[in-house]
């Protein structure tokens, strides 16, 4: 008996929706699952970088892009000193609920079927090229599976025992501060700037990203140092409200774990492969995950659909091919990013270096525009200076 689907994608964030769309465009019969109803809120800085837009491979719907970004500002440990770098185009801020809903719609437009509120509870053993996907509403069979269901992926836990080590996790907290559009334009260079803050935590950044009528505030750090992150975020948010002369607003603070990225990752087994946060793909220095979600989702779809070949063929080499493809694209970049994150520590020396040579802020422009940013001269020069 033939399986119901060529490919089941678990998780409808950027990695999963990108994988579902790319696989459907290549003629596969694709089912996309997510445990939540859509649209749904998602903890995220909400920055869609220029390189992410290129990886997306789609025109962005007007309602998805909040603010067009062309300036990056880095605020020093004193909370006052600010460095700025302007470029032609660095990306858009975006509300993740709108972005993810848009990407699901595009996956469906390409031919995938979407089932929200359908939680995957595990993956059964492969039998005769068929994989059993267990959900709260019954079982589904497929020839291949892409797990894109986040850092604590159910798909990954079906393949590998245990949860990710705390040593390999980041932690982020965020909240949205309502502000009139006119005030945002005053504070954020006409509404075109994003702000990063050097805070007294190792391997961390604070951020303030402008939307149309609110600002996304957040802090991301290494999970092992994040025990006091919520009160630290409260102080960070209060200081910004005082400095900006607004509020005080009582903010709804939410938190989420994320992969810390780096040298190693688990990309699956056989015809079950992992993408995005489920595979551990994230930038350890900047915390960006969307670019790696989009690229790994596309690579996962292309590799698995190619391995499936003609209907009835078995994808025995899918995970190996995918692992090599991810290694070629990500390994050097993520290892260099991890090295810079470690060397920059609490960002005090890092900020002093940039303040003494402001042209070094080009690093942030490269991070947002170049998929090989950490292999370019600005990153390598700063890394050498911090050694």
C-alpha positions as CSV (number, residue, x, y, z in Angstrom):
1,X,0.0,0.0,0.0
2,X,1.4,3.4,-1.0
3,X,2.0,6.1,1.7
4,X,-0.5,8.9,1.8
5,X,2.1,11.6,1.1
6,X,5.5,12.0,-0.5
7,X,6.6,14.4,2.2
8,X,5.3,15.5,5.5
9,X,6.7,18.7,7.0
10,X,6.3,19.2,10.7
11,X,6.3,22.8,11.8
12,X,5.1,25.8,9.8
13,X,7.6,28.5,10.7
14,X,10.0,29.8,8.1
15,X,12.0,26.6,7.7
16,X,8.9,24.4,7.4
17,X,6.9,26.6,5.1
18,X,9.9,27.2,2.9
19,X,10.5,23.4,2.7
20,X,6.9,22.7,1.9
21,X,6.7,25.3,-0.8
22,X,10.0,24.2,-2.4
23,X,9.0,20.5,-2.3
24,X,5.5,21.2,-3.8
25,X,7.0,23.3,-6.6
26,X,9.1,20.2,-7.5
27,X,6.0,18.1,-7.8
28,X,5.9,16.3,-4.5
29,X,2.7,15.7,-2.7
30,X,3.3,17.6,0.5
31,X,1.5,17.9,3.9
32,X,2.5,20.7,6.2
33,X,1.6,20.4,9.9
34,X,1.7,22.7,12.9
35,X,0.6,22.3,16.5
36,X,-0.9,25.8,16.6
37,X,-3.7,27.6,14.9
38,X,-2.6,30.3,12.5
39,X,-2.0,33.2,12.7
40,X,-0.2,32.8,16.0
41,X,2.3,35.0,18.0
42,X,5.9,34.0,17.9
43,X,8.9,35.2,20.1
44,X,11.3,36.8,17.6
45,X,13.2,40.0,17.0
46,X,11.2,40.3,13.8
47,X,14.0,41.3,11.5
48,X,14.0,40.0,8.0
49,X,17.5,40.7,6.8
50,X,18.4,41.5,3.2
51,X,20.1,38.1,2.9
52,X,16.9,36.4,4.3
53,X,14.8,38.1,1.6
54,X,17.1,36.8,-1.0
55,X,16.9,33.3,0.5
56,X,13.1,33.6,0.6
57,X,12.9,33.9,-3.1
58,X,9.5,35.6,-3.1
59,X,8.3,39.2,-3.3
60,X,7.3,40.2,0.2
61,X,3.6,41.0,0.6
62,X,3.1,44.7,1.5
63,X,1.3,43.8,4.8
64,X,4.3,41.7,6.0
65,X,7.1,44.3,5.9
66,X,6.7,46.7,8.8
67,X,9.6,49.2,8.3
68,X,12.3,49.3,5.6
69,X,15.7,49.3,7.4
70,X,18.8,51.2,6.1
71,X,20.6,52.1,9.3
72,X,22.1,50.0,12.1
73,X,22.9,51.6,15.5
74,X,25.1,50.0,18.2
75,X,24.6,51.4,21.7
76,X,27.6,51.0,24.1
77,X,27.6,49.5,27.6
78,X,27.0,52.9,29.1
79,X,23.6,53.0,27.4
80,X,24.4,56.4,25.8
81,X,27.2,56.2,23.3
82,X,25.9,55.2,19.9
83,X,27.6,54.2,16.7
84,X,25.7,54.2,13.4
85,X,26.1,52.7,9.9
86,X,23.9,53.5,7.0
87,X,23.5,51.4,3.9
88,X,21.2,51.3,0.9
89,X,19.1,48.4,2.2
90,X,19.4,46.1,5.2
91,X,16.0,44.5,5.3
92,X,12.6,44.8,6.8
93,X,11.2,44.5,10.3
94,X,8.3,42.1,10.4
95,X,5.7,40.7,12.7
96,X,6.3,37.0,12.8
97,X,2.6,36.1,12.9
98,X,2.1,37.9,9.6
99,X,5.3,36.6,8.1
100,X,4.6,33.0,9.0
101,X,0.9,33.2,7.8
102,X,2.2,34.7,4.5
103,X,4.7,31.8,4.0
104,X,2.0,29.2,4.8
105,X,-0.2,30.8,2.2
106,X,2.6,30.6,-0.4
107,X,3.3,27.0,0.4
108,X,-0.4,26.2,-0.1
109,X,-0.4,28.3,-3.3
110,X,2.5,26.0,-4.5
111,X,0.3,22.9,-3.9
112,X,1.0,21.9,-0.3
113,X,-1.8,21.1,2.1
114,X,-1.8,22.7,5.5
115,X,-3.2,21.3,8.7
116,X,-3.0,23.7,11.7
117,X,-3.7,22.6,15.3
118,X,-2.2,19.2,14.5
119,X,0.6,18.3,16.9
120,X,3.2,15.7,15.9
121,X,3.8,13.4,18.9
122,X,6.5,11.2,17.4
123,X,7.9,9.4,14.3
124,X,7.5,5.6,14.0
125,X,9.9,3.2,12.5
126,X,10.3,3.1,8.8
127,X,8.7,0.0,7.2
128,X,9.2,-0.7,3.5
129,X,9.9,2.9,2.7
130,X,6.9,4.2,4.7
131,X,7.3,6.4,7.7
132,X,4.5,6.7,10.3
133,X,4.0,10.2,11.7
134,X,1.9,10.1,14.9
135,X,-0.3,13.1,15.7
136,X,-3.0,13.9,18.3
137,X,-5.6,13.3,15.6
138,X,-4.3,10.0,14.1
139,X,-1.4,8.6,12.1
140,X,-0.1,9.7,8.7
141,X,2.2,7.9,6.4
142,X,4.8,9.4,4.1
143,X,7.9,8.6,2.1
144,X,9.9,11.4,3.7
145,X,9.7,13.8,6.7
146,X,11.2,17.2,7.4
147,X,11.2,18.2,11.0
148,X,11.1,22.0,11.3
149,X,9.4,22.0,14.7
150,X,11.7,24.1,16.7
151,X,14.6,23.8,19.2
152,X,12.8,21.1,21.2
153,X,11.7,19.2,18.1
154,X,9.5,16.2,18.5
155,X,10.8,14.8,15.3
156,X,14.4,15.2,16.5
157,X,13.5,13.5,19.8
158,X,12.1,10.6,17.9
159,X,15.5,10.1,16.3
160,X,17.9,11.0,19.1
161,X,17.3,10.5,22.8
162,X,17.2,13.5,25.1
163,X,16.8,17.2,24.7
164,X,19.5,19.6,23.5
165,X,22.2,20.3,26.1
166,X,21.8,23.7,27.9
167,X,25.3,24.4,26.8
168,X,24.1,24.6,23.2
169,X,21.0,26.7,23.8
170,X,20.3,30.5,23.8
171,X,17.5,32.2,25.6
172,X,15.6,35.3,24.5
173,X,12.9,37.4,26.1
174,X,11.0,40.1,24.3
175,X,8.0,42.4,24.5
176,X,6.3,45.0,22.3
177,X,6.2,48.7,23.4
178,X,3.4,50.7,21.8
179,X,4.6,54.0,20.3
180,X,3.0,56.4,17.8
181,X,4.5,56.3,14.3
182,X,5.7,59.9,14.6
183,X,7.6,59.1,17.8
184,X,9.2,56.0,16.2
185,X,10.4,58.2,13.3
186,X,12.0,60.6,15.8
187,X,13.8,57.9,17.7
188,X,14.8,55.6,14.9
189,X,16.2,57.9,12.2
190,X,13.0,58.3,10.4
191,X,11.9,54.8,11.3
192,X,14.7,53.3,9.2
193,X,17.1,52.3,12.0
194,X,17.4,49.2,14.2
195,X,19.3,49.4,17.5
196,X,21.5,46.8,19.1
197,X,22.6,47.2,22.8
198,X,25.8,46.0,24.4
199,X,24.6,44.6,27.8
200,X,26.5,43.2,30.8
201,X,25.9,39.6,29.9
202,X,28.3,37.3,28.0
203,X,27.4,36.4,24.4
204,X,24.4,38.7,24.4
205,X,22.7,41.7,22.7
206,X,19.7,43.8,23.5
207,X,17.6,45.0,20.6
208,X,15.0,47.6,19.7
209,X,13.4,47.1,16.3
210,X,10.7,49.6,15.1
211,X,7.4,48.4,13.7
212,X,4.7,50.7,12.3
213,X,3.3,51.7,15.7
214,X,5.3,49.7,18.2
215,X,8.8,48.7,19.0
216,X,10.0,45.1,19.5
217,X,12.3,45.1,22.6
218,X,14.3,42.1,23.5
219,X,17.5,40.5,24.9
220,X,19.1,37.3,23.7
221,X,21.9,35.5,25.6
222,X,23.4,32.1,26.3
223,X,20.9,30.0,28.2
224,X,23.5,29.1,31.0
225,X,23.8,32.8,31.9
226,X,20.1,33.7,31.6
227,X,18.8,32.9,35.1
228,X,18.2,36.6,35.8
229,X,17.2,37.6,32.3
230,X,13.6,38.6,33.0
231,X,14.5,41.2,35.7
232,X,17.4,42.4,33.6
233,X,15.0,42.9,30.7
234,X,12.6,44.8,33.0
235,X,15.4,47.2,33.8
236,X,16.4,47.5,30.2
237,X,12.8,48.3,29.1
238,X,12.3,50.8,31.9
239,X,15.5,52.7,31.0
240,X,14.5,52.9,27.4
241,X,11.0,54.2,28.3
242,X,12.6,56.9,30.5
243,X,15.1,57.9,27.9
244,X,12.4,58.1,25.2
245,X,10.0,59.9,27.5
246,X,7.1,57.4,27.2
247,X,5.1,55.2,29.5
248,X,5.7,53.6,31.8
249,X,3.9,50.8,30.1
250,X,3.3,47.4,31.6
251,X,4.8,45.1,29.0
252,X,3.8,41.5,28.3
253,X,7.2,39.7,28.4
254,X,7.6,36.4,26.7
255,X,10.6,34.1,26.5
256,X,11.8,31.3,24.3
257,X,14.9,29.0,23.9
258,X,16.8,29.0,20.7
259,X,19.8,27.0,19.3
260,X,23.1,28.6,20.1
261,X,24.5,27.5,16.7
262,X,28.2,26.7,16.2
263,X,30.3,23.7,15.1
264,X,28.0,20.7,15.3
265,X,24.4,19.8,14.6
266,X,22.2,16.8,14.0
267,X,20.5,16.8,10.6
268,X,18.4,13.7,10.8
269,X,18.5,10.0,9.9
270,X,17.6,8.3,6.7
271,X,14.6,9.9,5.1
272,X,13.8,12.0,8.2
273,X,15.8,15.2,8.1
274,X,15.8,18.4,10.3
275,X,15.8,22.1,9.3
276,X,16.0,25.4,11.0
277,X,16.0,25.5,14.8
278,X,15.3,21.7,15.0
279,X,18.7,21.1,13.4
280,X,20.4,23.8,15.5
281,X,21.0,26.3,12.8
282,X,21.3,29.8,14.2
283,X,23.9,32.6,14.2
284,X,25.7,32.5,17.6
285,X,26.9,36.1,17.4
286,X,23.8,38.0,16.1
287,X,21.2,35.5,17.1
288,X,19.6,35.5,13.6
289,X,17.7,32.3,12.8
290,X,15.4,33.2,9.9
291,X,18.1,33.2,7.2
292,X,19.3,29.7,8.2
293,X,15.7,28.5,8.5
294,X,15.0,29.5,5.0
295,X,18.1,28.1,3.5
296,X,18.1,24.9,5.4
297,X,14.4,24.5,4.6
298,X,15.1,24.9,0.9
299,X,18.1,22.5,1.0
300,X,16.1,19.9,2.9
301,X,13.3,20.0,0.3
302,X,15.6,19.9,-2.7
303,X,17.7,17.1,-1.3
304,X,14.8,14.9,-0.1
305,X,12.7,15.3,-3.2
306,X,15.7,14.5,-5.4
307,X,16.4,11.4,-3.3
308,X,12.8,10.3,-3.6
309,X,13.2,10.3,-7.3
310,X,10.6,8.4,-9.2
311,X,7.5,7.4,-7.2
312,X,8.5,4.2,-5.4
313,X,12.2,4.9,-5.1
314,X,13.8,5.0,-1.7
315,X,15.7,8.1,-0.3
316,X,18.5,6.1,1.3
317,X,21.1,8.8,0.8
318,X,19.0,11.9,1.7
319,X,20.3,12.7,5.1
320,X,23.9,12.3,4.1
321,X,23.5,14.5,1.0
322,X,21.7,17.1,3.1
323,X,24.3,17.0,5.8
324,X,27.1,17.7,3.3
325,X,25.1,20.5,1.6
326,X,24.5,22.2,5.0
327,X,28.2,21.7,5.9
328,X,29.3,23.4,2.7
329,X,27.0,26.3,3.3
330,X,27.0,26.8,7.0
331,X,29.9,25.1,8.8
332,X,32.6,27.7,8.3
333,X,30.2,30.6,8.7
334,X,28.7,29.4,12.0
335,X,32.1,28.4,13.4
336,X,33.5,31.9,12.7
337,X,30.4,33.5,14.2
338,X,30.8,31.3,17.3
339,X,34.4,32.4,17.6
340,X,33.5,36.0,17.4
341,X,30.7,35.6,20.0
342,X,33.2,34.0,22.4
343,X,35.9,36.6,21.9
344,X,33.6,39.5,22.2
345,X,32.2,38.3,25.6
346,X,30.2,41.0,27.3
347,X,31.0,43.3,24.3
348,X,33.0,45.9,26.3
349,X,36.2,45.4,24.4
350,X,34.3,44.7,21.2
351,X,32.5,48.1,21.5
352,X,35.7,49.9,22.3
353,X,37.3,48.5,19.2
354,X,34.4,49.7,17.0
355,X,34.3,53.1,18.7
356,X,37.9,53.7,18.0
357,X,37.4,52.7,14.3
358,X,33.7,53.3,13.5
359,X,34.2,52.0,9.9
360,X,34.3,48.5,11.6
361,X,30.5,48.8,12.1
362,X,30.5,47.6,8.5
363,X,30.4,44.2,10.2
364,X,26.7,44.6,10.9
365,X,26.0,45.6,7.4
366,X,27.7,42.4,6.2
367,X,25.9,40.2,8.7
368,X,22.6,41.5,7.3
369,X,23.4,41.3,3.6
370,X,26.1,38.6,3.1
371,X,25.6,34.9,3.7
372,X,29.4,34.6,4.2
373,X,29.6,37.7,6.5
374,X,32.0,36.2,9.1
375,X,34.5,35.2,6.4
376,X,34.8,38.8,5.1
377,X,37.6,41.2,6.1
378,X,35.5,43.3,8.7
379,X,34.7,40.2,10.7
380,X,38.2,38.6,10.4
381,X,39.9,41.9,11.4
382,X,37.8,42.4,14.5
383,X,38.4,38.7,15.5
384,X,42.1,39.2,15.2
385,X,42.0,42.3,17.3
386,X,40.1,40.6,20.1
387,X,42.4,37.6,20.3
